Amino acid sequence: MSNRGDVVQLLPGLRRFAVALTGAQETPGPRQADEMVLRAVHTTLRAGPYTSQVALRTALYGAFIHLQHGRPPAQSEGLTPIAGGLRELPLAHRAALLLVTLESFSYDEAADILGVSRNILLGRLAATRQMLARHMEAASSGAARPPHLRLVK
C-alpha cells in the first residue's frame, strides 16, 4: 500500500491526538487541530516514502508535535478539571502523556517520537502525573465536596 493510503488509515487517531494536544473543543469544530494535522501530513509525505506503516505513524506524530512547538493551546471556556489540567501542562509533558495513554504507544515508541530516551520519557510521565494531581487537588479545594476514589472489590 502506498504511504497515502496508510495516511488515510492513520488520520482518525492523529486527529484525536491533535484535538487533545491542542486543547481544541469538539464544537463548533477544532479548526486549529485540523489545520495542524494537514500540515503534519503534508510535511511527512514530502519527506519521502516510508517502509512501513509503523515508521509512517511515528513520523506523522513526530511532525505534528514538532509543528505544535511554540503554539499555545487553544483557549477554551468551561473545561473540566482534567481538561484544564492537561491544557496547563508543558507541551513535552502533555505529548508524552497523550502518546502513551490516548494513542497506546509503547514507552520506547513514544520516546522515539519525542526524540528523547526512555528514561527521560518515564521521568516526564511521572512529573506529569504529579502536576495533574496537584491541579486536580487545587480544583477540588474550592468544591463543596471534593471528589474521592473508592476501592471496589
PyMOL commands that set and color helices and strands:
alter all, ss='L'
color gray80, all
select helices_A, chain A and resi 3-22+31-47+53-68+81-88+91-101+107-114+118-141
alter helices_A, ss='H'
color red, helices_A
deselect
rebuild
show_as cartoon
